[in-house]
Amino acid sequence: MAAVDPDGNLVAWTGDPDLVTYWRSCAKLVQVLPLITDGAAAALGISDAEIAIACASHNGEPRHVEVVEGLLQKAGCVESDLACGPHSSLSPAVARAMADRGERPRAIHSNCSGKHAGMLALARFHGWPREDYRRPGHPVQRRVLAEVARWTDVPEQQLGQGVDGCGVVSFALPLRGMALAYARLGARGEGLGARGEAQPHPSPSPLAPSPSLSAAADRVITSIIAEPFLVAGTGRLCTEVISGSAGRVLTKIGADGVYCAAIPEARLGMALKVEDGDVESARVALLDVLEALAPGVVHVAESFRSPLIRNTLGEEVGHLHANISLERGR
């Protein structure tokens, strides 16, 4: 785990803060930025709700689907243009409800469908082909790669690239770099120095005026605070933390035990990885770390902090607890 300020100073850590792992869906808050900085969001009339859904790992609930449909329409696309595959909802209750209705998951129900719709919107704005938008080397992915490098301070050539569960490029980098991006987002671009202004990118179509990176970060953060349900959904920890802290803490799940958070009032970004990838342990670890970094700020149900453990007979056999000791420094 690593917690840093917007200038990259390591404030707190446990384990190896330079552990390299895949950022997974925690990258979405940076992957959405070109949509704003390049002028696409303004030109296409993309709403705060649509920015939030582009950052989401959502449940595929009706409201999520509705917002993704709206973003696809603004991208000039339809559901079949989404390159993500279908899967059951990340919420067991939502998955059961869909099954009870006889409804099969489609691509639009994918937890990453908002991110994909946002990438299609970026392609439309620039006049780039929509085909293969998810693959390395496509202009969309080259543009996202540059943005990830800018916010994490990891040079493009040092960013590992793999394939995420939804088919889009996934980035491997140190936890410290992930935390830095979230610190800068929470501080509305602070720490980016001379890179605080977005640079224009070649496009065959006219660009709308590009906002500064500070304004783009502000748009992402305010959209998430305004629409925490869209970021995850019913019963999901990201939604509960954002709501339960009144927007003072913003968290984002990745996969395989990765979480990131921004704590704007403390000028901190945080990234953690549970090495065996256990999601339940990652949730408990996240809340314990947030309590250490921002005491008393996050209010969520105790079932998140200390989930019940049952055996295969359904018997209650214990609870999961975190026991994390942070090292501190500057």
N, C-alpha and C positions, 0 to 999 in steps of 0.2 A: 504494500500500500504506500502511496505517496500523496502528500498534500503540499501544494506550492502556492506562492503568491503570483501575481501577474508578471513579475519580473523574473520568474523562474527560480526564486529562492526556495529551497527545501525547508518547509516549516515543521512538518511532522512525517513520520514514516514508521513502518514496521516491516520486517522482512527486507526484501531487496527492492528499493524504489526504482531501480533501473532494469527490473525484470522486463524482458521483451515478450509481448503476447499480442494476440489479435484484439483490436479495439471493438470489433463486432458492431452491434447497433448503437453503442455509445458514440460512434462517429457521426451519427445522423445530425446532431446539432451543428456540426461543421459542414457536412455534406450539403446541407440546405442553403448555406450562406451564398454561394454563387447565384442562386435564384434571386436573391435580394440585391447583392452588390452589382451584378451585371445589368440590372434594370428590368429583369423579366417579371418580377412580382408586381412592380408598378405598371408595366405595360399591359400585363394580362389581367390586372385587377384581382390578384391573389389575396385572399383575406387572411386575417390572423388565425382563424380556425384551420385554414389550409396550410399555413406555415406550421402550425402545431402538429397536424397530421403527417406532414412530411418528416417531422422529427420523431414520430411515434413508433413504438412496438405495441400495436394496439390489439384489442380482443376480437376485432371483427364484429362488434355489436352494430345494430342498425345505424346509430349516429356516426360511427366510424365510416361505415360503408357510404353513407350519404355524403360525407365531406370528401371522401376520395373520389366519388363520382363527380362532384362539382369541380375538383381539381383536374380530373381527366378531361372534362368538357373544356376547361380553359386551355388545356394543352392541345386541344384539337384531336383528342384520342378517345378510344373506347377501351373497355376492359380487356379485350383480346390483345391490346398492345402491351399490356403489363407482362414483363418477363419473369415475374416471381411465380412460383408454383403454389398451389393450394395446400393448406394444412389445417388441422383442427385448431380451434381457438386456444390461445394460451390460458384462457379461463376455463376450467373444467365445467363450471356451471353453464357458461355460454355454449360450450361444445355440446353438452347434454341437451340444452334447449333447442339447438339447431337440429340435433338428431331426432328429437321428439317431434319436430315439425316436418321431418323428412327432408330437411334442407342439407344439401351437400356443400362443403366448403368449396369456394371458387377462388381464383387468383385475387379478387378484390378483398376477400376475407383475410388474406395473408397479413401477418402483423407488419410487414414491410411495404404494403401496397401504397401507402402515402409517400414514402421515400421514392418509390419507382415512379409514381405519378408526377412528383416534383422534378425528377430527372427528365421525364418526357416533356414537361413544360419548359425546362431549360433548353432542351434540344429544339423545340418549336420556336422559341424566341430567337435563337441564334441561326435558325435555318439549317441545323445539323440533321442528318438522317436519324430517324427513330430506330431503325433496325440496329440491333447489336449495341444499343446504348449502354447495356450492362457490362460490356467486355472491356478489358484493358486496351488502351490505345484509341478507343472511341473518344471524340472530343469532349463528351460529357465527363468521362472518367479522367481524362487528362486535366480538365478544369478542376475537378474535385481533388485530384492528387495535389495540385498546386495549392489549393486552399488548406488542405490538411497539413502540408509542409509549413505554410505560413503561420498557422495558429499553434502548432506543436513545437516549432523550431527544430524539427527533424528534416534534414535535406531530402528532397524527393528520391535521390538515388539510394538513400539509407532506409526508406520506408519499405518494409516487406509487403508484398501483395499476394493475397490468396483469393479464394472464392468463398463468399459468405453463404449462409444457408439459403438466402433468397436469390443467389446467382450473381449478385453485384460484387465488385471488387471489395475485399476486406483488407484493412491495413494492419501491419504488425509494427509496433513501436514500443519504447519504454513507458512504463507507468508514469514516470515523471513528465513525459511529453503529453500524455493524455490529460493529466491533471493541470498542466500549464494551459492547455486549450480551454478547459472549463473555468480556470481562474480568470482568463482574459475575457471569456464570454460573460461571466458574472460581473466583471468590472467594466463591461461595455467597451471592450477593445483596449483597455489600459495595458501597457506593457509591450504593445506592438511597435512603439517608437515611430520611426519614419515610415513604417509600413501601414500606418493608420488610415491611409486613404486607399480605397480600392483602385486598381489600375484597369483601364478598359481592355477588353479582349476582342480580337478580330471577329467580326460578324458580317455576314452578307446583308443583314437587315439593320436598320437604324436602331441605335441603343437609346433607351431612356436615360436621363441623368443618373449616374451611378452614385448611390449614397456612400458615405464613408463606412469603413469597417465598424466604427463605433456605432453608427446608426443601424447597421445591419445586425450587430450583436444585440442591440437594444430591441430590435424588432423580434428576434428569436426569443429572447428572454421574456418580453412582455406578452408575446403570443402564448407561450407555454404557461405563464402564470394565469392568463385569462382563460385558458382552455385545458386545465389539468386532466380532465376526463379523456380528452382526445389522445393524450400522450400514452395512455395505457388502457384504463377502463375500470369497470366495476371490480372491486376486490383486489386491485393490483397495487403494489407497493409504491411505484413511481407516482401514481395519481394521489395516493394517500399521503405521501410525504410532502408533495407540493401543496396540496390542500391543507394538510395538517400543520404546516408551518406558515400558512398564509403567504406562500411565495417567497419566504425567506431562505429556503433551501430548495434547490432543483436537482432531482436525481434522474438518472437514465440507466436502464438495464442494458447490458450487452447480451452475451450468451456465454455459456461455459464458465460461469462464476465471475464475470466482469461487471463492475458497476462504476459509474462516475457521478460526481456531484459538483455543483457550484454553490458556494456560500457567499453571496455578494457582500453582505455587511461585514464579513470577516476578511474579505479580499482573498478568498481561498478557492482553489479547485482541488478535487480529490479523485483518485482512481485506485481501485483495488481489484485484485484477482485472487480468487480461491483456487489454488493450483489444481485440485482434482475436478474442478468444474461444477461442484455441487451448488445448485441454485439456491436451495433452502439455506445452506450455510452462508452463502454470499449475502442474502437478505439480512440475516442476523448480524453478520459482520458489518455490513453497511450501517445499520442503525447504531451499533455500538461505537463505531468510528465517528459518526455524526454527533452522537451525544458527547464525545470527547472534544470535538472541534467546535461545536455550537451547543453548549449545555442548555437543556430545557426548551429548545426551539422547535423540535420536531415532535408532534403529538400524533401517535398512531395507536391502533389497538394493540394490546399486550400480546395477542396471538401472532403478530408480526415479530415482536421482539423475542418471544420465547415460545416458538411453535411446539405443539404437542406431538409426541412421537407415539405411533401405534405399531403394534406388530401385525402379522398377517391374520391374526385372529380378531383384530379390531380392538385389542386390549390396549389401554393407556399404559405405557411403560416408561415414560419420561418426557423431558422437555429438552429442546436444543437451546443452549446458551452460548454467547460469545464471551471470550476472555482475552481481550486484546490490550496490550500495553504499548503505547506509542512512545517512540523516541522523539525528542524535540530539538530544534535547532534553527539557525538562520544561515 
